[in-house]
Amino acid sequence: MNFLASAPVPSFSTRRLLTAALLTLIASGCAGRGDISGKVTYKGKPLVWGTVQFEGSDKVLKQGNINSDGTYSIEGVATGEARAAVSSINPKSADFQTRLPPRAPRANAPEKVQGWFSIPEKYDTPFKSGLSYSIKAGQNHIDIELQ
C-alpha cells in the first residue's frame, strides 16, 4: 500500500499566474522606497532649525532634521504620492526639550540657534500643510519652499 499522498499538480496557466504574482510582489518590495533630500526655505530664506516629515503612500511617517543651512535628508519613504510637513519650534520654548541619554546632566540654558525664525503653524502636520510630492524609487531631490 502506498502511504504517500499525491497533491494535485497545478495547471500551466495557474503556475504562470502564481509566478507573475510572485514577481510583482518581489518587484514592488524592491522598488517601493525612496530617499529624499533637499532644502527648506520660508519666503526665500533657509530654515536653520526644525524637522521635515514625509508621510509615504504606506501612511508611515519618516522624519529628518533640518541642518543650519536649511538642508535635510530622509531615507526609506514609500513611493507614490506623499504628504509633507515642516516644523520649526522655537528652541528656547518650554515646548522644546532636547533628548538626552539616561543619567546625562540636564542643561539649564535653552539651546541657542543662530538665525532661527518662526513659520506658520499650518506647516507642522502632513494633513494640514498642503505640501504633497511624488516619490519615486531611489534618490529624490525635493526643495520645500514655504510661503
N, CA, C and O atoms as a GROMACS GRO file, in nm:
protein
  588
    1MET      N    1   0.084  -0.116   0.000
    1MET     CA    2   0.000   0.000   0.000
    1MET      C    3   0.089   0.124   0.000
    1MET      O    4   0.188   0.127   0.073
    2ASN      N    5   0.056   0.224  -0.080
    2ASN     CA    6   0.133   0.348  -0.091
    2ASN      C    7   0.076   0.450   0.007
    2ASN      O    8  -0.040   0.492  -0.005
    3PHE      N    9   0.160   0.491   0.106
    3PHE     CA   10   0.114   0.587   0.206
    3PHE      C   11   0.144   0.730   0.167
    3PHE      O   12   0.102   0.822   0.237
    4LEU      N   13   0.214   0.753   0.059
    4LEU     CA   14   0.243   0.889   0.014
    4LEU      C   15   0.121   0.945  -0.058
    4LEU      O   16   0.072   0.887  -0.156
    5ALA      N   17   0.074   1.056  -0.008
    5ALA     CA   18  -0.041   1.119  -0.073
    5ALA      C   19   0.010   1.204  -0.187
    5ALA      O   20   0.115   1.269  -0.176
    6SER      N   21  -0.061   1.205  -0.292
    6SER     CA   22  -0.018   1.289  -0.404
    6SER      C   23  -0.110   1.410  -0.412
    6SER      O   24  -0.233   1.398  -0.408
    7ALA      N   25  -0.047   1.528  -0.422
    7ALA     CA   26  -0.122   1.652  -0.434
    7ALA      C   27  -0.149   1.678  -0.580
    7ALA      O   28  -0.070   1.638  -0.666
    8PRO      N   29  -0.260   1.744  -0.610
    8PRO     CA   30  -0.287   1.775  -0.749
    8PRO      C   31  -0.183   1.873  -0.802
    8PRO      O   32  -0.143   1.964  -0.731
    9VAL      N   33  -0.139   1.856  -0.924
    9VAL     CA   34  -0.041   1.943  -0.987
    9VAL      C   35  -0.116   2.058  -1.054
    9VAL      O   36  -0.209   2.035  -1.132
   10PRO      N   37  -0.075   2.185  -1.022
   10PRO     CA   38  -0.144   2.298  -1.083
   10PRO      C   39  -0.123   2.298  -1.234
   10PRO      O   40  -0.020   2.253  -1.285
   11SER      N   41  -0.222   2.349  -1.304
   11SER     CA   42  -0.212   2.357  -1.450
   11SER      C   43  -0.107   2.460  -1.489
   11SER      O   44  -0.063   2.540  -1.406
   12PHE      N   45  -0.068   2.458  -1.615
   12PHE     CA   46   0.033   2.551  -1.666
   12PHE      C   47  -0.011   2.695  -1.647
   12PHE      O   48   0.069   2.778  -1.605
   13SER      N   49  -0.136   2.728  -1.676
   13SER     CA   50  -0.184   2.867  -1.663
   13SER      C   51  -0.188   2.910  -1.516
   13SER      O   52  -0.163   3.027  -1.487
   14THR      N   53  -0.218   2.821  -1.425
   14THR     CA   54  -0.218   2.854  -1.282
   14THR      C   55  -0.076   2.882  -1.236
   14THR      O   56  -0.054   2.976  -1.160
   15ARG      N   57   0.019   2.802  -1.281
   15ARG     CA   58   0.160   2.825  -1.244
   15ARG      C   59   0.208   2.959  -1.298
   15ARG      O   60   0.280   3.031  -1.229
   16ARG      N   61   0.170   2.992  -1.421
   16ARG     CA   62   0.210   3.121  -1.479
   16ARG      C   63   0.152   3.236  -1.398
   16ARG      O   64   0.222   3.335  -1.373
   17LEU      N   65   0.027   3.225  -1.358
   17LEU     CA   66  -0.038   3.330  -1.280
   17LEU      C   67   0.030   3.346  -1.144
   17LEU      O   68   0.054   3.458  -1.099
   18LEU      N   69   0.061   3.235  -1.078
   18LEU     CA   70   0.130   3.240  -0.949
   18LEU      C   71   0.270   3.301  -0.962
   18LEU      O   72   0.313   3.378  -0.876
   19THR      N   73   0.341   3.265  -1.068
   19THR     CA   74   0.475   3.320  -1.093
   19THR      C   75   0.468   3.470  -1.116
   19THR      O   76   0.548   3.545  -1.061
   20ALA      N   77   0.372   3.514  -1.197
   20ALA     CA   78   0.356   3.658  -1.223
   20ALA      C   79   0.323   3.734  -1.096
   20ALA      O   80   0.376   3.843  -1.073
   21ALA      N   81   0.237   3.677  -1.012
   21ALA     CA   82   0.201   3.741  -0.885
   21ALA      C   83   0.323   3.751  -0.793
   21ALA      O   84   0.344   3.854  -0.729
   22LEU      N   85   0.402   3.646  -0.787
   22LEU     CA   86   0.522   3.645  -0.704
   22LEU      C   87   0.623   3.749  -0.753
   22LEU      O   88   0.681   3.821  -0.672
   23LEU      N   89   0.645   3.756  -0.883
   23LEU     CA   90   0.738   3.854  -0.939
   23LEU      C   91   0.691   3.997  -0.913
   23LEU      O   92   0.773   4.085  -0.886
   24THR      N   93   0.562   4.021  -0.921
   24THR     CA   94   0.507   4.154  -0.892
   24THR      C   95   0.532   4.192  -0.747
   24THR      O   96   0.571   4.305  -0.718
   25LEU      N   97   0.511   4.098  -0.655
   25LEU     CA   98   0.537   4.125  -0.514
   25LEU      C   99   0.684   4.155  -0.488
   25LEU      O  100   0.718   4.246  -0.413
   26ILE      N  101   0.770   4.079  -0.550
   26ILE     CA  102   0.914   4.100  -0.533
   26ILE      C  103   0.954   4.236  -0.588
   26ILE      O  104   1.028   4.310  -0.523
   27ALA      N  105   0.907   4.270  -0.706
   27ALA     CA  106   0.942   4.398  -0.770
   27ALA      C  107   0.890   4.516  -0.689
   27ALA      O  108   0.960   4.615  -0.672
   28SER      N  109   0.768   4.506  -0.639
   28SER     CA  110   0.714   4.618  -0.562
   28SER      C  111   0.785   4.634  -0.429
   28SER      O  112   0.798   4.746  -0.380
   29GLY      N  113   0.831   4.527  -0.371
   29GLY     CA  114   0.907   4.536  -0.247
   29GLY      C  115   1.042   4.600  -0.266
   29GLY      O  116   1.088   4.674  -0.179
   30CYS      N  117   1.106   4.576  -0.378
   30CYS     CA  118   1.239   4.630  -0.405
   30CYS      C  119   1.232   4.776  -0.447
   30CYS      O  120   1.318   4.855  -0.409
   31ALA      N  121   1.132   4.812  -0.525
   31ALA     CA  122   1.125   4.946  -0.580
   31ALA      C  123   1.031   5.036  -0.501
   31ALA      O  124   0.998   5.144  -0.548
   32GLY      N  125   0.989   4.995  -0.383
   32GLY     CA  126   0.888   5.068  -0.310
   32GLY      C  127   0.936   5.175  -0.214
   32GLY      O  128   0.856   5.227  -0.136
   33ARG      N  129   1.064   5.211  -0.216
   33ARG     CA  130   1.118   5.310  -0.123
   33ARG      C  131   1.205   5.411  -0.195
   33ARG      O  132   1.273   5.379  -0.292
   34GLY      N  133   1.202   5.533  -0.145
   34GLY     CA  134   1.286   5.638  -0.199
   34GLY      C  135   1.350   5.719  -0.088
   34GLY      O  136   1.294   5.732   0.021
   35ASP      N  137   1.467   5.772  -0.115
   35ASP     CA  138   1.537   5.860  -0.022
   35ASP      C  139   1.518   6.003  -0.071
   35ASP      O  140   1.523   6.029  -0.191
   36ILE      N  141   1.498   6.095   0.022
   36ILE     CA  142   1.468   6.234  -0.013
   36ILE      C  143   1.571   6.325   0.051
   36ILE      O  144   1.610   6.307   0.166
   37SER      N  145   1.614   6.424  -0.025
   37SER     CA  146   1.699   6.530   0.030
   37SER      C  147   1.665   6.659  -0.042
   37SER      O  148   1.613   6.659  -0.153
   38GLY      N  149   1.696   6.769   0.024
   38GLY     CA  150   1.667   6.899  -0.036
   38GLY      C  151   1.692   7.009   0.064
   38GLY      O  152   1.765   6.991   0.162
   39LYS      N  153   1.631   7.124   0.038
   39LYS     CA  154   1.648   7.241   0.122
   39LYS      C  155   1.511   7.299   0.153
   39LYS      O  156   1.422   7.300   0.068
   40VAL      N  157   1.494   7.348   0.276
   40VAL     CA  158   1.368   7.408   0.319
   40VAL      C  159   1.387   7.559   0.332
   40VAL      O  160   1.479   7.606   0.400
   41THR      N  161   1.299   7.635   0.266
   41THR     CA  162   1.303   7.780   0.277
   41THR      C  163   1.165   7.833   0.311
   41THR      O  164   1.063   7.771   0.279
   42TYR      N  165   1.162   7.949   0.375
   42TYR     CA  166   1.037   8.020   0.402
   42TYR      C  167   1.054   8.161   0.348
   42TYR      O  168   1.140   8.237   0.394
   43LYS      N  169   0.971   8.196   0.249
   43LYS     CA  170   0.980   8.326   0.181
   43LYS      C  171   1.122   8.352   0.131
   43LYS      O  172   1.173   8.463   0.141
   44GLY      N  173   1.186   8.245   0.078
   44GLY     CA  174   1.319   8.256   0.020
   44GLY      C  175   1.434   8.244   0.117
   44GLY      O  176   1.549   8.239   0.074
   45LYS      N  177   1.406   8.240   0.246
   45LYS     CA  178   1.510   8.231   0.348
   45LYS      C  179   1.522   8.089   0.400
   45LYS      O  180   1.420   8.030   0.437
   46PRO      N  181   1.643   8.031   0.405
   46PRO     CA  182   1.658   7.894   0.455
   46PRO      C  183   1.622   7.883   0.603
   46PRO      O  184   1.661   7.967   0.684
   47LEU      N  185   1.548   7.777   0.638
   47LEU     CA  186   1.524   7.747   0.780
   47LEU      C  187   1.654   7.692   0.838
   47LEU      O  188   1.727   7.620   0.770
   48VAL      N  189   1.682   7.726   0.962
   48VAL     CA  190   1.807   7.684   1.026
   48VAL      C  191   1.784   7.581   1.136
   48VAL      O  192   1.879   7.536   1.200
   49TRP      N  193   1.659   7.545   1.158
   49TRP     CA  194   1.626   7.459   1.272
   49TRP      C  195   1.492   7.394   1.248
   49TRP      O  196   1.402   7.456   1.192
   50GLY      N  197   1.477   7.268   1.289
   50GLY     CA  198   1.347   7.203   1.283
   50GLY      C  199   1.354   7.064   1.224
   50GLY      O  200   1.460   7.001   1.218
   51THR      N  201   1.238   7.018   1.180
   51THR     CA  202   1.228   6.884   1.122
   51THR      C  203   1.139   6.887   0.998
   51THR      O  204   1.054   6.974   0.982
   52VAL      N  205   1.161   6.789   0.912
   52VAL     CA  206   1.076   6.765   0.794
   52VAL      C  207   1.021   6.624   0.810
   52VAL      O  208   1.094   6.531   0.846
   53GLN      N  209   0.892   6.608   0.782
   53GLN     CA  210   0.829   6.476   0.786
   53GLN      C  211   0.766   6.448   0.651
   53GLN      O  212   0.711   6.537   0.586
   54PHE      N  213   0.775   6.323   0.609
   54PHE     CA  214   0.704   6.275   0.490
   54PHE      C  215   0.618   6.157   0.531
   54PHE      O  216   0.665   6.063   0.596
   55GLU      N  217   0.491   6.162   0.493
   55GLU     CA  218   0.401   6.050   0.512
   55GLU      C  219   0.386   5.983   0.377
   55GLU      O  220   0.318   6.035   0.288
   56GLY      N  221   0.451   5.867   0.361
   56GLY     CA  222   0.451   5.796   0.234
   56GLY      C  223   0.316   5.736   0.201
   56GLY      O  224   0.222   5.744   0.280
   57SER      N  225   0.307   5.675   0.083
   57SER     CA  226   0.182   5.612   0.039
   57SER      C  227   0.140   5.498   0.130
   57SER      O  228   0.024   5.456   0.127
   58ASP      N  229   0.233   5.446   0.212
   58ASP     CA  230   0.200   5.341   0.308
   58ASP      C  231   0.152   5.397   0.442
   58ASP      O  232   0.128   5.321   0.536
   59LYS      N  233   0.138   5.530   0.450
   59LYS     CA  234   0.090   5.602   0.570
   59LYS      C  235   0.188   5.599   0.686
   59LYS      O  236   0.151   5.629   0.800
   60VAL      N  237   0.315   5.564   0.659
   60VAL     CA  238   0.420   5.564   0.761
   60VAL      C  239   0.494   5.697   0.754
   60VAL      O  240   0.535   5.741   0.647
   61LEU      N  241   0.511   5.762   0.870
   61LEU     CA  242   0.584   5.888   0.878
   61LEU      C  243   0.733   5.863   0.890
   61LEU      O  244   0.777   5.780   0.970
   62LYS      N  245   0.810   5.935   0.811
   62LYS     CA  246   0.957   5.934   0.820
   62LYS      C  247   0.999   6.077   0.845
   62LYS      O  248   0.939   6.170   0.790
   63GLN      N  249   1.102   6.097   0.926
   63GLN     CA  250   1.140   6.232   0.967
   63GLN      C  251   1.290   6.253   0.955
   63GLN      O  252   1.369   6.160   0.971
   64GLY      N  253   1.329   6.378   0.927
   64GLY     CA  254   1.469   6.417   0.924
   64GLY      C  255   1.486   6.556   0.982
   64GLY      O  256   1.393   6.637   0.978
   65ASN      N  257   1.603   6.584   1.036
   65ASN     CA  258   1.632   6.716   1.094
   65ASN      C  259   1.673   6.814   0.985
   65ASN      O  260   1.731   6.776   0.883
   66ILE      N  261   1.641   6.941   1.010
   66ILE     CA  262   1.685   7.049   0.922
   66ILE      C  263   1.819   7.098   0.975
   66ILE      O  264   1.832   7.130   1.093
   67ASN      N  265   1.919   7.103   0.888
   67ASN     CA  266   2.052   7.149   0.925
   67ASN      C  267   2.057   7.302   0.923
   67ASN      O  268   1.964   7.367   0.875
   68SER      N  269   2.164   7.360   0.974
   68SER     CA  270   2.176   7.505   0.986
   68SER      C  271   2.177   7.578   0.851
   68SER      O  272   2.156   7.699   0.846
   69ASP      N  273   2.200   7.505   0.742
   69ASP     CA  274   2.196   7.567   0.608
   69ASP      C  275   2.062   7.542   0.538
   69ASP      O  276   2.046   7.576   0.421
   70GLY      N  277   1.966   7.482   0.609
   70GLY     CA  278   1.833   7.456   0.552
   70GLY      C  279   1.818   7.321   0.486
   70GLY      O  280   1.709   7.286   0.443
   71THR      N  281   1.925   7.243   0.477
   71THR     CA  282   1.917   7.112   0.410
   71THR      C  283   1.862   7.006   0.504
   71THR      O  284   1.869   7.019   0.626
   72TYR      N  285   1.807   6.901   0.445
   72TYR     CA  286   1.753   6.788   0.520
   72TYR      C  287   1.768   6.662   0.436
   72TYR      O  288   1.791   6.671   0.316
   73SER      N  289   1.756   6.546   0.498
   73SER     CA  290   1.752   6.420   0.425
   73SER      C  291   1.671   6.318   0.506
   73SER      O  292   1.675   6.315   0.629
   74ILE      N  293   1.597   6.235   0.431
   74ILE     CA  294   1.512   6.132   0.491
   74ILE      C  295   1.526   6.007   0.406
   74ILE      O  296   1.523   6.015   0.284
   75GLU      N  297   1.540   5.893   0.470
   75GLU     CA  298   1.556   5.766   0.398
   75GLU      C  299   1.432   5.679   0.411
   75GLU      O  300   1.362   5.683   0.513
   76GLY      N  301   1.405   5.601   0.307
   76GLY     CA  302   1.306   5.495   0.312
   76GLY      C  303   1.160   5.537   0.310
   76GLY      O  304   1.078   5.474   0.376
   77VAL      N  305   1.127   5.641   0.235
   77VAL     CA  306   0.987   5.683   0.223
   77VAL      C  307   0.922   5.600   0.113
   77VAL      O  308   0.981   5.579   0.007
   78ALA      N  309   0.799   5.552   0.139
   78ALA     CA  310   0.728   5.470   0.040
   78ALA      C  311   0.702   5.551  -0.087
   78ALA      O  312   0.668   5.669  -0.081
   79THR      N  313   0.720   5.485  -0.202
   79THR     CA  314   0.699   5.553  -0.330
   79THR      C  315   0.552   5.585  -0.351
   79THR      O  316   0.464   5.527  -0.287
   80GLY      N  317   0.527   5.678  -0.442
   80GLY     CA  318   0.392   5.724  -0.471
   80GLY      C  319   0.373   5.864  -0.416
   80GLY      O  320   0.470   5.934  -0.386
   81GLU      N  321   0.249   5.904  -0.403
   81GLU     CA  322   0.218   6.038  -0.352
   81GLU      C  323   0.242   6.043  -0.201
   81GLU      O  324   0.197   5.955  -0.128
   82ALA      N  325   0.312   6.147  -0.157
   82ALA     CA  326   0.345   6.162  -0.015
   82ALA      C  327   0.310   6.303   0.031
   82ALA      O  328   0.328   6.400  -0.041
   83ARG      N  329   0.259   6.311   0.152
   83ARG     CA  330   0.232   6.441   0.213
   83ARG      C  331   0.351   6.476   0.303
   83ARG      O  332   0.415   6.389   0.360
   84ALA      N  333   0.379   6.607   0.314
   84ALA     CA  334   0.495   6.652   0.392
   84ALA      C  335   0.453   6.755   0.496
   84ALA      O  336   0.347   6.816   0.486
   85ALA      N  337   0.540   6.772   0.594
   85ALA     CA  338   0.521   6.872   0.699
   85ALA      C  339   0.657   6.927   0.738
   85ALA      O  340   0.759   6.858   0.729
   86VAL      N  341   0.657   7.053   0.782
   86VAL     CA  342   0.779   7.117   0.830
   86VAL      C  343   0.747   7.179   0.965
   86VAL      O  344   0.648   7.252   0.979
   87SER      N  345   0.830   7.150   1.063
   87SER     CA  346   0.811   7.205   1.197
   87SER      C  347   0.939   7.275   1.240
   87SER      O  348   1.049   7.224   1.220
   88SER      N  349   0.923   7.392   1.300
   88SER     CA  350   1.038   7.466   1.349
   88SER      C  351   1.002   7.533   1.481
   88SER      O  352   0.981   7.654   1.487
   89ILE      N  353   0.994   7.451   1.586
   89ILE     CA  354   0.960   7.500   1.719
   89ILE      C  355   1.073   7.586   1.773
   89ILE      O  356   1.191   7.554   1.753
   90ASN      N  357   1.039   7.694   1.839
   90ASN     CA  358   1.139   7.781   1.899
   90ASN      C  359   1.224   7.700   1.996
   90ASN      O  360   1.172   7.644   2.092
   91PRO      N  361   1.356   7.694   1.972
   91PRO     CA  362   1.442   7.614   2.060
   91PRO      C  363   1.449   7.669   2.202
   91PRO      O  364   1.493   7.598   2.293
   92LYS      N  365   1.406   7.793   2.224
   92LYS     CA  366   1.404   7.850   2.359
   92LYS      C  367   1.270   7.827   2.429
   92LYS      O  368   1.254   7.863   2.545
   93SER      N  369   1.176   7.768   2.358
   93SER     CA  370   1.041   7.747   2.410
   93SER      C  371   1.038   7.634   2.512
   93SER      O  372   1.120   7.542   2.508
   94ALA      N  373   0.943   7.644   2.604
   94ALA     CA  374   0.923   7.535   2.701
   94ALA      C  375   0.869   7.411   2.632
   94ALA      O  376   0.876   7.301   2.687
   95ASP      N  377   0.813   7.427   2.510
   95ASP     CA  378   0.761   7.313   2.433
   95ASP      C  379   0.873   7.224   2.380
   95ASP      O  380   0.850   7.107   2.349
   96PHE      N  381   0.992   7.280   2.369
   96PHE     CA  382   1.104   7.205   2.314
   96PHE      C  383   1.188   7.148   2.426
   96PHE      O  384   1.225   7.219   2.519
   97GLN      N  385   1.219   7.019   2.415
   97GLN     CA  386   1.307   6.954   2.511
   97GLN      C  387   1.408   6.869   2.436
   97GLN      O  388   1.370   6.784   2.355
   98THR      N  389   1.535   6.891   2.462
   98THR     CA  390   1.639   6.812   2.400
   98THR      C  391   1.637   6.672   2.458
   98THR      O  392   1.628   6.654   2.579
   99ARG      N  393   1.646   6.571   2.371
   99ARG     CA  394   1.654   6.432   2.418
   99ARG      C  395   1.795   6.403   2.463
   99ARG      O  396   1.892   6.420   2.388
  100LEU      N  397   1.806   6.360   2.586
  100LEU     CA  398   1.938   6.327   2.642
  100LEU      C  399   1.940   6.182   2.684
  100LEU      O  400   1.836   6.126   2.721
  101PRO      N  401   2.057   6.119   2.678
  101PRO     CA  402   2.066   5.980   2.725
  101PRO      C  403   2.036   5.973   2.875
  101PRO      O  404   2.051   6.073   2.945
  102PRO      N  405   1.994   5.856   2.923
  102PRO     CA  406   1.967   5.842   3.066
  102PRO      C  407   2.089   5.882   3.149
  102PRO      O  408   2.203   5.855   3.111
  103ARG      N  409   2.064   5.944   3.261
  103ARG     CA  410   2.167   5.986   3.357
  103ARG      C  411   2.258   6.096   3.303
  103ARG      O  412   2.360   6.126   3.365
  104ALA      N  413   2.223   6.156   3.191
  104ALA     CA  414   2.303   6.268   3.141
  104ALA      C  415   2.264   6.393   3.219
  104ALA      O  416   2.148   6.409   3.256
  105PRO      N  417   2.359   6.481   3.244
  105PRO     CA  418   2.326   6.603   3.318
  105PRO      C  419   2.232   6.690   3.233
  105PRO      O  420   2.248   6.701   3.112
  106ARG      N  421   2.135   6.749   3.299
  106ARG     CA  422   2.038   6.835   3.231
  106ARG      C  423   2.098   6.974   3.214
  106ARG      O  424   2.156   7.031   3.306
  107ALA      N  425   2.082   7.028   3.094
  107ALA     CA  426   2.129   7.163   3.068
  107ALA      C  427   2.026   7.262   3.119
  107ALA      O  428   1.906   7.243   3.100
  108ASN      N  429   2.072   7.366   3.185
  108ASN     CA  430   1.980   7.467   3.237
  108ASN      C  431   1.941   7.569   3.130
  108ASN      O  432   1.826   7.612   3.125
  109ALA      N  433   2.034   7.606   3.046
  109ALA     CA  434   2.006   7.708   2.944
  109ALA      C  435   1.949   7.642   2.818
  109ALA      O  436   1.995   7.536   2.776
  110PRO      N  437   1.846   7.706   2.758
  110PRO     CA  438   1.793   7.651   2.633
  110PRO      C  439   1.898   7.659   2.522
  110PRO      O  440   1.988   7.742   2.525
  111GLU      N  441   1.883   7.570   2.425
  111GLU     CA  442   1.977   7.567   2.314
  111GLU      C  443   1.966   7.696   2.233
  111GLU      O  444   1.855   7.742   2.204
  112LYS      N  445   2.078   7.752   2.196
  112LYS     CA  446   2.080   7.874   2.115
  112LYS      C  447   2.096   7.835   1.969
  112LYS      O  448   2.189   7.763   1.932
  113VAL      N  449   2.005   7.882   1.886
  113VAL     CA  450   2.011   7.854   1.744
  113VAL      C  451   2.018   7.988   1.671
  113VAL      O  452   1.922   8.065   1.668
  114GLN      N  453   2.134   8.012   1.612
  114GLN     CA  454   2.158   8.138   1.542
  114GLN      C  455   2.071   8.146   1.417
  114GLN      O  456   2.074   8.056   1.334
  115GLY      N  457   1.995   8.253   1.403
  115GLY     CA  458   1.917   8.276   1.281
  115GLY      C  459   1.780   8.211   1.280
  115GLY      O  460   1.714   8.211   1.176
  116TRP      N  461   1.734   8.156   1.394
  116TRP     CA  462   1.602   8.091   1.396
  116TRP      C  463   1.492   8.195   1.379
  116TRP      O  464   1.503   8.307   1.430
  117PHE      N  465   1.387   8.159   1.308
  117PHE     CA  466   1.267   8.242   1.296
  117PHE      C  467   1.147   8.149   1.286
  117PHE      O  468   1.160   8.033   1.246
  118SER      N  469   1.030   8.201   1.323
  118SER     CA  470   0.911   8.116   1.324
  118SER      C  471   0.850   8.107   1.184
  118SER      O  472   0.869   8.194   1.100
  119ILE      N  473   0.775   7.998   1.164
  119ILE     CA  474   0.699   7.977   1.041
  119ILE      C  475   0.554   7.950   1.081
  119ILE      O  476   0.528   7.914   1.196
  120PRO      N  477   0.459   7.967   0.988
  120PRO     CA  478   0.319   7.941   1.023
  120PRO      C  479   0.297   7.798   1.070
  120PRO      O  480   0.356   7.704   1.017
  121GLU      N  481   0.210   7.782   1.170
  121GLU     CA  482   0.179   7.651   1.227
  121GLU      C  483   0.114   7.556   1.129
  121GLU      O  484   0.121   7.434   1.148
  122LYS      N  485   0.052   7.608   1.024
  122LYS     CA  486  -0.018   7.519   0.929
  122LYS      C  487   0.075   7.417   0.865
  122LYS      O  488   0.028   7.315   0.814
  123TYR      N  489   0.205   7.442   0.865
  123TYR     CA  490   0.300   7.352   0.801
  123TYR      C  491   0.343   7.235   0.890
  123TYR      O  492   0.413   7.146   0.844
  124ASP      N  493   0.301   7.234   1.018
  124ASP     CA  494   0.359   7.137   1.111
  124ASP      C  495   0.299   6.997   1.109
  124ASP      O  496   0.349   6.910   1.181
  125THR      N  497   0.196   6.971   1.031
  125THR     CA  498   0.143   6.834   1.018
  125THR      C  499   0.109   6.805   0.872
  125THR      O  500   0.063   6.893   0.800
  126PRO      N  501   0.132   6.681   0.828
  126PRO     CA  502   0.109   6.647   0.688
  126PRO      C  503  -0.036   6.667   0.641
  126PRO      O  504  -0.057   6.699   0.524
  127PHE      N  505  -0.134   6.650   0.729
  127PHE     CA  506  -0.272   6.658   0.683
  127PHE      C  507  -0.321   6.801   0.666
  127PHE      O  508  -0.424   6.822   0.601
  128LYS      N  509  -0.252   6.902   0.722
  128LYS     CA  510  -0.298   7.039   0.703
  128LYS      C  511  -0.198   7.130   0.632
  128LYS      O  512  -0.228   7.246   0.606
  129SER      N  513  -0.079   7.078   0.601
  129SER     CA  514   0.026   7.162   0.542
  129SER      C  515  -0.002   7.200   0.397
  129SER      O  516   0.040   7.306   0.351
  130GLY      N  517  -0.072   7.113   0.324
  130GLY     CA  518  -0.092   7.137   0.182
  130GLY      C  519   0.029   7.100   0.097
  130GLY      O  520   0.031   7.127  -0.023
  131LEU      N  521   0.129   7.039   0.158
  131LEU     CA  522   0.251   7.000   0.087
  131LEU      C  523   0.239   6.855   0.042
  131LEU      O  524   0.220   6.765   0.124
  132SER      N  525   0.250   6.833  -0.088
  132SER     CA  526   0.237   6.698  -0.143
  132SER      C  527   0.339   6.681  -0.255
  132SER      O  528   0.357   6.771  -0.338
  133TYR      N  529   0.405   6.566  -0.257
  133TYR     CA  530   0.511   6.540  -0.355
  133TYR      C  531   0.502   6.396  -0.403
  133TYR      O  532   0.454   6.308  -0.331
  134SER      N  533   0.550   6.372  -0.524
  134SER     CA  534   0.554   6.238  -0.580
  134SER      C  535   0.693   6.179  -0.553
  134SER      O  536   0.794   6.237  -0.591
  135ILE      N  537   0.696   6.064  -0.487
  135ILE     CA  538   0.822   5.999  -0.451
  135ILE      C  539   0.845   5.880  -0.543
  135ILE      O  540   0.756   5.796  -0.561
  136LYS      N  541   0.964   5.872  -0.600
  136LYS     CA  542   0.999   5.759  -0.684
  136LYS      C  543   1.108   5.677  -0.613
  136LYS      O  544   1.170   5.724  -0.518
  137ALA      N  545   1.130   5.557  -0.661
  137ALA     CA  546   1.235   5.472  -0.603
  137ALA      C  547   1.371   5.537  -0.627
  137ALA      O  548   1.393   5.600  -0.730
  138GLY      N  549   1.462   5.521  -0.532
  138GLY     CA  550   1.595   5.579  -0.544
  138GLY      C  551   1.601   5.718  -0.483
  138GLY      O  552   1.530   5.748  -0.387
  139GLN      N  553   1.686   5.801  -0.539
  139GLN     CA  554   1.708   5.936  -0.487
  139GLN      C  555   1.604   6.034  -0.538
  139GLN      O  556   1.569   6.033  -0.656
  140ASN      N  557   1.554   6.119  -0.450
  140ASN     CA  558   1.460   6.225  -0.483
  140ASN      C  559   1.514   6.356  -0.426
  140ASN      O  560   1.545   6.364  -0.308
  141HIS      N  561   1.526   6.459  -0.510
  141HIS     CA  562   1.567   6.591  -0.463
  141HIS      C  563   1.442   6.678  -0.457
  141HIS      O  564   1.382   6.708  -0.560
  142ILE      N  565   1.404   6.718  -0.336
  142ILE     CA  566   1.282   6.797  -0.318
  142ILE      C  567   1.315   6.918  -0.231
  142ILE      O  568   1.338   6.906  -0.111
  143ASP      N  569   1.317   7.035  -0.294
  143ASP     CA  570   1.330   7.160  -0.218
  143ASP      C  571   1.190   7.201  -0.176
  143ASP      O  572   1.098   7.206  -0.258
  144ILE      N  573   1.173   7.231  -0.049
  144ILE     CA  574   1.043   7.270   0.006
  144ILE      C  575   1.044   7.420   0.025
  144ILE      O  576   1.119   7.473   0.106
  145GLU      N  577   0.960   7.488  -0.051
  145GLU     CA  578   0.954   7.635  -0.046
  145GLU      C  579   0.821   7.677   0.017
  145GLU      O  580   0.715   7.667  -0.045
  146LEU      N  581   0.830   7.724   0.142
  146LEU     CA  582   0.711   7.766   0.216
  146LEU      C  583   0.684   7.913   0.188
  146LEU      O  584   0.777   7.992   0.169
  147GLN      N  585   0.556   7.950   0.186
  147GLN     CA  586   0.516   8.089   0.161
  147GLN      C  587   0.443   8.149   0.279
  147GLN      O  588   0.404   8.265   0.275
   0.00000   0.00000   0.00000
